[in-house]
Structure formats: C-alpha cells, structure tokens
Amino acid sequence: MLRQVKPKNARAKRALEKREPKTVEDVKIALFLRGTATSQISVDALSDLYALKKPAAVNFQKKNAILPFEDTTSLDFLSEKNDAAFAVLATHNKKRPHNLTWVRFFDHKVMDMMEMGISNFKSIKEFSAPLIVPGTKPLIIFQGSVFDNHPVYRHAKSLFLDFFRGETIKKIDSAGLTYVVVISAADLEDPEAENVASFPKINFRVYNTKLLKTEQKLPRVELVEMGPRMDLSIRRIEAAQDDVLQEALKKPKSQEVKTKKNIDVNPIGDKVGRIHIDKQDLNKLQTRKMKGLKRGPQALEEGDEEEEEMEGSEDEEEEEDEE
C-alpha cells in the first residue's frame, strides 16, 4: 500500500482532491502492462489498444512479474499509484499463447478480470486508413443477442463499454465521430454451456468513418476498416463479488432522479403524466350543435307517419295473440 501523506502545500492538496471520489467521474485511466514473457502479436495488440485509449492511458515498456489470477498485490499498487481504473496485461506461454488480460479496479482494488486469447490479428500499421485523433470518443456497436442473454458475454460487454467510455457529453457532432468499434459474436449452440472453451469467439473490429455529401441535411456515412482486427477467445474469468459490485454500482444521492407524483418517464425519454378527474355523466354531456343534423318539416311528417305505421302493426300483433 502507498503511504498516506498529508499535503504540505496547496499544490499537493489539489492533487489529492483530484483523486477523491466525484459525483461525475473523470475519464478512466488504463494501464498497459507486459508480463515476463510476451509475443509480438500480444505486444502489437497492446500497442494498438493503447493508441485507441490515449491520452487516458499509461504504457509500461518494461516487463513485470505479474500473475493476476494468482496475486493482485502489484496491480493494486500500480492502480493506486497511477489513479487507474483499468489495466490490460499482455502475456504469452505455451498453454495460453498470445494472451490479453483485462482487469477492472474499484477503489484501487481488483474487482473483476477476463483473460482472452488473440487470433486472426492485423495491426493498425497494416491498414491505409487515417490515424486516430487522440482523445476522440468512439461509437461502440455490439452485434449478437448473446451479449444480452449470457452472463459471460454480458461481463465482456461491460468491460468493453467501461474501457472505451470517455468524457460524459450531452451533444454529438457528426464530424467528431471519427471511428466506430464493432464487437460481434455468434450465438451459443448450447445456451446452458459452462465450458468457456466451447464459447464462440468475440470479433473485434475498428472502422474509420467517412462522411460523404448528400442532397439531404445529414451526410452519408461509410465505414473503412482501420484496425486493429482481432478475434478474442475467452479463457479465464474472475467475476466481481456481489457486495463489491453493489458498492461500485451505487449512485450518489445527487444523481438519483427525484420522483414526482403522477409523473413518469417512459423508456424513450418522454415525460408522461397521469391526471385524475371525477366520473363523468355522459347523459349531461354537451355536444356540438350542427345545422346539418337538424330535421326539417318534411322529415318530421315522414317520421310521424312511420311511427303511426309501427304502432298499427303492433296493435294487429297484439290482437292476433289474444285470439
């Protein structure tokens, strides 16, 4: 653990206040680490992910003796020292070649992890698309119902969303949307399967957006692959503990939406209200009067004749019944 030091000047005090919990979180910093043994594919994948995450990233060039599924002490230390909420570790061995381990922290402690193997890798350098502008926020698309139906893929979806989440913005400019991250996976043959070796791979693709002029107000968007391209196979998982996850998902009272009586918001975001009124007597309801609905003199005479004929037919039926 890092030694807790009281600030001696205003600059140190501001630095400590910057690390304190906030109502609206800052951009999450990610650490990019290398294990004791790495392959060229895992190192290139780590470098490309670092390029996507910059400037909210710290890249470590030296190798580190870190085994995240056995001991998390080093990761906790690095998270607290760099005020980081994420870490990506590249490793390589005979049993698990070309390996990436995604680690998420809460309160500078490891909360959950997921280990993935890399295959079908193609680096950014092998594409001719424009380079990424540091600090831009991507659009993330998940293709496949498995990301909503299976807990393992829901966990992976949460990790990717948390990793690429940038600053909280209220408006989006189409010109500022420079690249799109598409993450897809096929459906499971057996929805109740628990062996991760049989799970379909997660296809990770990144595309650059190309805006073309049209006759309409909005431009036409075309996607050009810019890399990195990789297929990720799930290997090992360590889910978050229930009490830690509940604490991490807790919202501050200032962000809780205050409910008002008889006012609600539907899933689309529209405000819906409920009004209570007394029971209406429809017999006393005043309707609109129209001249076209009034009956003229001739219509009244015809109506009287029809009524007399109906009365006569009824009298004849009564007489027949008496006989």
C-alpha positions in Angstrom: 0.0 0.0 0.0 1.1 3.6 -0.6 2.0 5.7 2.4 -0.7 8.2 3.2 0.9 11.7 3.3 -0.7 14.9 4.4 -0.4 17.7 1.9 2.3 20.2 2.8 1.2 22.9 0.2 -1.7 23.9 -2.0 -0.4 22.0 -5.0 -0.3 18.7 -3.1 -3.7 19.4 -1.7 -5.2 19.9 -5.2 -3.5 16.7 -6.4 -5.1 14.7 -3.5 -8.5 16.3 -4.1 -8.3 15.4 -7.8 -8.2 11.7 -6.8 -11.1 11.9 -4.4 -14.4 10.3 -5.4 -16.6 12.6 -7.6 -20.2 12.8 -8.4 -19.4 12.8 -12.2 -16.4 10.6 -12.8 -13.4 11.6 -14.9 -12.2 9.7 -17.9 -10.9 6.3 -16.6 -7.2 5.8 -16.9 -5.9 2.5 -18.2 -2.6 0.8 -17.6 -0.9 -1.2 -20.4 1.5 -3.8 -18.9 3.7 -6.5 -20.2 4.3 -9.8 -18.5 7.6 -11.6 -18.1 7.0 -13.4 -21.4 5.2 -11.8 -24.3 4.8 -12.5 -28.1 5.0 -10.0 -30.9 1.2 -10.4 -31.5 0.3 -9.7 -27.9 2.7 -6.6 -27.8 1.3 -5.2 -31.1 -2.3 -5.7 -29.9 -1.4 -3.9 -26.6 0.2 -1.0 -28.6 -2.9 -0.7 -30.8 -5.3 -0.6 -27.8 -3.0 2.0 -26.2 -3.4 4.1 -29.4 -7.2 3.8 -29.1 -7.2 4.8 -25.4 -4.8 7.7 -25.5 -4.4 10.2 -23.7 -6.1 8.5 -20.8 -3.5 5.7 -20.7 -0.1 4.8 -19.2 2.1 2.5 -21.3 4.7 0.5 -19.4 7.6 -0.6 -21.6 9.4 -2.9 -19.1 8.3 -6.4 -18.2 6.6 -7.1 -15.0 6.3 -10.3 -13.0 2.6 -10.1 -12.6 0.2 -13.1 -12.4 -3.2 -11.5 -12.0 -5.1 -14.7 -11.2 -2.7 -15.7 -8.5 -1.6 -12.5 -6.8 -3.2 -9.0 -7.4 -0.9 -7.1 -5.0 1.2 -5.5 -7.8 -1.9 -4.5 -9.8 -3.4 -2.8 -6.7 -0.2 -0.9 -6.1 0.0 0.3 -9.7 -3.6 1.3 -9.8 -3.3 3.4 -6.6 0.0 5.0 -7.8 -1.4 6.0 -11.2 -5.0 6.5 -10.2 -6.1 4.0 -12.8 -9.4 2.2 -13.1 -8.3 -0.3 -15.8 -5.4 -2.5 -16.8 -4.6 -4.6 -19.8 -1.8 -7.2 -19.4 -0.1 -8.9 -22.4 1.4 -12.4 -21.7 2.4 -15.4 -23.7 3.2 -19.0 -22.8 2.8 -22.5 -24.3 -0.5 -23.2 -22.5 -2.1 -19.8 -23.2 -0.4 -18.1 -26.3 -1.0 -14.5 -27.4 -2.8 -13.6 -24.2 -4.6 -10.4 -23.1 -6.0 -10.0 -19.5 -8.5 -7.2 -18.9 -8.6 -6.0 -15.3 -11.0 -3.6 -13.8 -10.4 -1.8 -10.4 -12.7 -0.4 -7.8 -11.3 1.8 -5.0 -7.8 0.8 -6.4 -8.5 -2.9 -5.8 -9.0 -5.6 -8.4 -12.8 -6.0 -8.9 -13.1 -8.4 -11.9 -10.9 -9.9 -14.7 -11.2 -11.6 -18.0 -8.5 -13.4 -19.9 -8.7 -13.6 -23.7 -6.6 -15.2 -26.4 -5.8 -13.4 -29.7 -6.1 -14.9 -33.2 -6.5 -13.5 -36.7 -4.7 -10.4 -35.7 -4.0 -7.5 -38.0 -2.4 -4.3 -36.7 -3.3 -0.7 -37.4 0.0 -0.4 -39.4 -1.2 -2.8 -42.0 -4.2 -0.6 -42.9 -4.1 2.5 -45.0 -6.9 4.4 -43.1 -6.1 7.7 -41.3 -4.6 7.6 -37.9 -6.7 8.0 -34.7 -7.0 11.5 -33.3 -6.1 11.2 -29.5 -9.0 11.9 -27.2 -11.8 11.2 -29.6 -14.7 9.1 -28.3 -15.8 6.1 -30.4 -19.2 4.7 -31.2 -19.5 1.1 -29.9 -21.8 -1.4 -31.6 -22.4 -4.9 -30.2 -23.8 -7.4 -32.7 -25.3 -10.6 -31.4 -28.0 -11.4 -28.9 -25.5 -13.4 -26.8 -24.2 -10.1 -25.3 -27.6 -9.6 -23.6 -28.5 -13.2 -22.9 -25.4 -14.9 -21.5 -23.7 -13.7 -18.2 -20.1 -14.2 -19.6 -20.7 -12.1 -22.6 -22.6 -9.5 -20.6 -19.5 -9.3 -18.5 -17.3 -8.8 -21.6 -19.7 -6.2 -22.9 -19.5 -4.3 -19.6 -15.7 -4.4 -19.7 -15.5 -3.0 -23.3 -18.0 -0.3 -22.6 -16.2 0.7 -19.4 -12.8 0.6 -21.2 -13.8 2.9 -24.1 -16.1 5.2 -22.2 -14.7 8.7 -22.4 -16.0 12.0 -21.1 -19.7 12.4 -20.5 -21.1 14.6 -23.3 -24.6 15.9 -24.0 -24.4 16.5 -27.7 -22.6 14.7 -30.5 -21.2 16.3 -33.6 -21.1 14.0 -36.7 -17.7 15.5 -37.7 -16.2 14.5 -34.3 -17.3 10.9 -34.7 -14.1 9.6 -36.3 -14.2 5.9 -35.7 -16.5 3.0 -34.8 -15.7 -0.1 -32.7 -17.8 -3.1 -33.8 -17.8 -6.1 -31.4 -19.7 -9.2 -32.6 -20.2 -12.8 -31.6 -22.2 -15.8 -32.8 -25.0 -17.3 -30.7 -24.2 -20.2 -28.4 -25.2 -23.7 -29.6 -25.9 -24.7 -26.0 -27.2 -21.7 -24.0 -26.6 -23.5 -20.7 -23.0 -24.4 -21.6 -20.4 -23.5 -18.9 -17.1 -24.6 -20.6 -15.6 -21.4 -22.0 -13.5 -23.4 -24.5 -16.7 -24.1 -26.5 -17.8 -20.4 -26.5 -17.8 -18.6 -29.8 -15.0 -16.0 -30.3 -15.5 -12.3 -29.9 -14.8 -10.5 -33.2 -13.2 -7.1 -32.5 -13.1 -4.6 -35.5 -12.5 -0.9 -35.7 -13.6 1.3 -38.6 -12.9 4.8 -39.6 -15.9 7.0 -40.6 -16.0 8.7 -44.0 -18.6 11.4 -44.4 -19.9 12.0 -48.0 -22.1 14.8 -49.2 -25.7 14.2 -50.0 -28.7 16.3 -51.1 -30.1 16.0 -47.6 -29.0 17.8 -44.5 -27.2 14.9 -42.9 -24.1 13.3 -44.7 -23.9 9.7 -45.8 -21.5 7.6 -43.6 -19.3 4.9 -45.0 -17.0 2.7 -42.8 -13.4 1.9 -43.8 -11.6 -0.6 -41.7 -8.6 1.0 -39.9 -7.6 -1.7 -37.4 -6.8 -3.3 -35.1 -8.5 -6.5 -36.1 -8.6 -9.5 -33.8 -10.7 -12.5 -32.7 -10.7 -13.0 -29.0 -11.4 -16.3 -27.3 -12.5 -16.3 -23.7 -10.1 -18.3 -21.4 -10.4 -17.4 -17.7 -12.9 -15.3 -15.8 -13.0 -13.8 -12.3 -16.3 -12.1 -11.7 -16.8 -9.4 -9.1 -18.1 -10.3 -5.7 -21.7 -9.3 -5.0 -21.0 -6.8 -2.2 -18.2 -5.1 -4.1 -20.3 -4.9 -7.3 -23.2 -3.5 -5.3 -21.0 -0.9 -3.8 -19.5 0.0 -7.2 -22.9 0.4 -8.8 -24.2 2.7 -6.0 -25.3 6.1 -7.3 -24.8 9.2 -5.2 -28.0 10.9 -3.9 -27.4 13.9 -6.0 -27.7 11.8 -9.2 -30.8 10.0 -8.2 -33.9 11.1 -10.1 -36.4 12.6 -7.8 -39.8 11.1 -8.5 -42.9 13.3 -8.7 -46.4 12.1 -8.0 -48.3 11.0 -11.1 -45.3 12.0 -13.4 -43.1 9.3 -15.0 -40.6 9.0 -17.9 -41.1 6.2 -20.5 -38.2 4.2 -22.0 -37.9 6.6 -24.9 -37.3 9.5 -22.5 -40.7 11.3 -22.9 -42.4 12.7 -19.8 -45.8 11.1 -19.1 -48.3 12.5 -16.7 -51.4 11.0 -15.1 -54.5 13.2 -14.4 -57.3 12.2 -12.0 -60.8 13.6 -12.7 -64.3 12.9 -11.4 -66.6 10.4 -13.0 -68.4 12.0 -15.9 -72.2 11.7 -16.6 -72.4 11.2 -20.4 -76.1 12.0 -20.4 -75.4 15.5 -19.5 -72.5 15.9 -21.9 -72.9 19.0 -24.1 -72.2 18.1 -27.7 -71.7 20.4 -30.6 -74.9 21.5 -32.4 -74.8 21.4 -36.2 -77.5 22.7 -38.6 -77.0 19.7 -40.9 -78.2 17.4 -38.2 -81.5 19.2 -37.6 -84.7 17.6 -39.1 -86.8 19.7 -41.5 -90.7 19.8 -41.6 -91.0 17.2 -44.3 -88.7 14.8 -42.4 -90.8 15.3 -39.3 -94.0 14.4 -41.2 -92.4 11.3 -42.7 -91.1 10.4 -39.2 -94.7 10.7 -37.7 -96.2 8.5 -40.5 -93.5 5.8 -39.8 -94.3 5.9 -36.1 -98.1 5.6 -36.8 -97.5 2.6 -39.1 -95.3 0.9 -36.4 -98.0 1.5 -33.8 -100.7 0.0 -36.1 -98.6 -3.1 -36.8 -98.0 -3.6 -33.1 -101.8 -3.4 -32.4 -102.5 -6.1 -35.0 -99.9 -8.4 -33.5 -101.5 -8.0 -30.0 -105.0 -8.8 -31.4 -103.7 -12.0 -33.1 -102.0 -13.0 -29.9 -105.4 -12.6 -28.0 -107.2 -14.8 -30.5 
